[in-house]
């Protein structure tokens, strides 16, 4: 009995050491854009390169990729705000750059590439793809961000969803935007945050059939009066948007309440939903099972809110922990925060 108690004590101490890991400086990072934690590694997309760090030692293992049009290069144009993206399909890392997808193994070894005629971020779903990007809207009067299925040869298939985010000469820019996962596929199902006013997650199968809608009754969170001026200040000062400031000022519209869903990630057989609700500097994360049953609510650290970005929030969920990259502007360093969820 004493031996069993001793072993249990050691396990508890080891567990507390795991959870007590504080923020870790990743000094190699300057402008990270996307984060994935998987296979006991940390993958960070930064401009046209991807860094791989060891999850246990936090030592950088490899950096690969650069701007260009050749093999192992990513075509990137920072001026047009068209983001790169990365996502895993099995043990293959898929990187979207302009009109091209590239595949790598978990160590960052190049496996191949294919050119794509559609300007979409493609994500594999059982031999075909779901694309996120510009679509002609339902009235065929403008271009909006939407979801569409594509066949294995990247020929277009069924449209799944049109958002209210206008992309080409927008008549309006509604903030906060309805944001979408940068990897909406999990176990051959597609998860779409489909309403700016209600807590709705539509789940599609690989044929594009809606097999489930996950709903939750929530109390609307009113947007403060100063939010508009905060957004205008962001566009006025951000190097990427300040040239378009006069146009943005004319088309900007502010919602009365925040969208119920800020972001979502599906992994570990759970759906992790970020909202706009805060406790001091922490943000609400609601956890569901795949059927939509609510399991828990946690408050987690995230990088400060940005009114508009085509890139995802800098966080990733892996094996029960939420990993978030947060910049310390005073020390000009990025730190990885590790928060246990379950």
N, C-alpha and C positions, 0 to 999 in steps of 0.2 A: 504493500500500500504506500509506504514512504517513497519507494522508487517511482511509483506512478505519479505521486504528488510532485516529486522533484522534476520529472519530465514535463508535467503540465506547467510548472513554474517557469522552466526554461523556455517553453513554447510561448508563454505569455510575454516574457521579457523580449524574446526575439520579435514577436508581433509588434510590441510597442516600439521597438527600434525601427521597424519598417515604416510605421505610421508617423514616426517623429522626424522623418527626413525633411529638413527645412528647404526653403527655396535654394535652388542650385544655379549658380552663374554659368551661363553658356556664352563665354566671352567671344567665341568665334562669330556670333550673330550680330548683324547690324540692322537689317530691315527684313525680318522674317515675315512671310505672307501666309503660310499654311503649315499645319502641324499634324502628324500622324504618329501615334505610338502603337507599335505592333511587332510581334516576333522578338520581344525583348530588346527592341531598338527604337530610337527616336528619329523620325524623318522630318526634316525641316526644309521647306521650299523657300528660297530667298532669291528673288529676281529670276535668273535663268539657271540657278544651281540648286542642288539638293545636298544637304548635309545629313550624314548618318552618325548618330551617337549611340554608344552602348548604354542601355537603360540602367545597368548596375553601377558602372563606374562613371558615367556621364562623359566619358572620353570620346572625342570625335574619331570615328573610324575611317570615314571617307567623305570626300566631296566630289560630286560628278555633275556633268552638264555645264553648258555655257551657251551664250547667245549665238545663233547662227542657223543655217538651214541644212547642214550635213548630218550624218548619223551621229547619235549621241549629243546632238545640239538641239536647242529649243528656240523656235522662232518667236520672238517677243517684241512687242511695241508698247512701251510704257505710256506713250502719249495718248493712245486710244483707250486706255483702261481695260483692255481685254485681258482677263487674268489667265495665268496658267493654273492648272490644278493637278492633283495627284490623288490616286485612290488604289486600293488593293483589290484584286480579283483573285481569290485563292492566295497563292504565294507569288503572284506577279504584280509588280508596281506599274501602274499605267499613268503616264504623264500626258496631259493635254497641253499642247502649245497651238499656235495659230495654224489651223487646217492640217494638223498632224497629231497622231498619237504614237507614243514610244513606250516600249515595254522593257522592264528591268527585273532582275531577280531581287531577293531580299538583301543581297550584299551590294546592290547597285551595279551589277554586271549587265551590260547592254544585251538585250535579246532580239530586238527587231523594232521596226516602225512601219506605219502605214499612213499615207496621205488621205485626208478627208476633205471633201468638197464643201461640207457644211460648217459654218462657223459656230460650232456647238461644243460644249464640254461633254464628252462621251463617257459613259460608265457602263461596264459590261453587265449583262443580265442574261445568262444561259444562252450563249451563242449569238446574242444580238446586243443592242445597246439602248440606253435611255439617254437622250441628249437634253442639256439645259442650255438655253441661249435664245437668240432672237427669233421670233415667229411673227408672221403677219397675223394681226389680231382677227377676231371673229368677224368683224365688220369690214375687214380688208382695207382699213383706213390708216393704219399705223402699225408699228412694230413694237411688240412687247416681249418681255422675258417669259418663256414658257417651257414646258416639258413635252418631249415627243419621242416615240419609239423609233428606232432605226434597225433595219435588218443587218445581218452579219456583214454584208458588203457596204454598209452605211447608206443604203437607199432609204428614203423616208417612209415611215409607217404612220401609225395612229397618233394623233395629238392627245395628250393626257390632260393638260392644264394650261390655261392662260392666266398670267398674273396681271396686276394693274401697274406694273413698272414699265413705263414707256422708254424705249431705247433710242429711237431714231428721230431727231428733231422733236423732242417731247412737247406735247401741249400742256402737260402738267407733270410735276414731280412731287409725288405724295410721300411725305415722311411721317413717322418712320416707315421704311420700306418693309414689305413682307419678305423675309429672308428665307433661303432654302439651303438644305444640306448640300455640301460639296461631295457627298457620296450617298445618294438616296437609296442605294440598292443593298438589301440584306437578305440572304437566302432566297434569291430569285424573286423577291418582292420589292416594290418601289414605294417609298414613303414620301408623301407630299404634304407640306403645310399649306392647306388650300383655302384659308380664309383670313383676311386682315381684321375681321371683327369678331369671329368666333373661334373657340378652341377646337379645331378640326384637323385631323390627320387622315387623309385618304390613302388607303393601301391598295395598290394595284398588283395583279399577277403579271407574269412575263408576256401575256398577250394583251395587256392593257385593260383588263377587266377590273372594275372596282370590287374587291372582295371584302372590304371592311372599312368602316369609318370610325375612328376613335374620337370620342367627344368628351368634353369636361365642362361643367358649369363653372364659370369663373366670375369674380367681381371685376367689372371694368376698372382699369387703372388710368385715371385722368392725366392728360399731358399738361404740364405747367405752362403758364402764359409766357415764360421766358424761353421756352424751347425754340420758338421760331428764330429769335435773335441769336441763340446759340448755334443753330444750324447755319444761319447766314454768316456768322463769324467764322465758322469752319470753312465754308466755301470761299470766303474772301481771303483767307490766309493760307489754305492748303495749296502748295505749288501745282498739284495736278489739276485743280479745279478753278483756280482764281481767274484764268483767262475767260472762263465761261460764266463768271459771276453775274454779269448783268442779265444774261439769259435766264440763269437759275433763279435770280431774284423775281423775275416776271412769272415764272411757271410754278414756283414753289407753293405747295399746299401742305398744311399741317393737319393731321388727324385730331379728332377730339380726345380719343383714348388710344393707348398703346395697343398694338396687336397682341393678342393673348400668347402667341408663340414668337419667341425671338430667334430660336435656332433649335435644331434637333440632330441627334446622332443615334443611330441604331447599331448596337453591337452587344456582345455578351448576352444575347437573347433578351435584351431589354431596350426600351426606347427612352432616351434621355432628352428631356425637353427643357431648354432654357427659357425663362420668361424675363420681363422687364421689372419684376418685383425685386427690391433690394432690402438688405439689412446692412446699414452702413456701407462698406465697400464690397460686400458679398452679394452675389446674384442667385436667384432661386433656380434650382434644378429639380424638376419633378420626374420621377422614374416610374415607368410602366412596364408590364410584361408585354409580349408580342400580341396578346389578345386585347390589350387596352386596359387591363386592371391596374389601378394605381398601387404602387408598392411603397414609395417613400418620397420624402422631400428633403433636399439638402440645400445649403447655401454655400456657394463656391467662389473663389477669387478668379477674376477675369481681368484682362487688359481694359483700360477705360473705354467707355462707349464712344463710338465714332458715328456721326450722323449718316454717313454714306460711304460705302466701300463695296467693290465687287468681290473682295476676298472674304473668306469665312472668318469667324471668330477664332482666335488662336488657342484652341483647346482640343483635347482628344481623350476619349475614354478607353481604358484598357485594363482588363482583369480587375474590375471593381474600383479602380482609381480614376480620378479625373486629373489630367495633366494640363496645366495652363501656362502659357508664356506671357509674362508681364514685364514691361519695360520700366526700369528705374531711370527717369529722365535726368535726375541730378547726377547720378554716377555713370549715365550713358551705358547701361548694361542690361541685358535681358536675363531674367531668372525664370527657371522652371519650377512651378509650384505643384505639389502633389497632394491631392485631397482624396481620402477614402470615401467612397459612396456606399458600399455595401460589403 
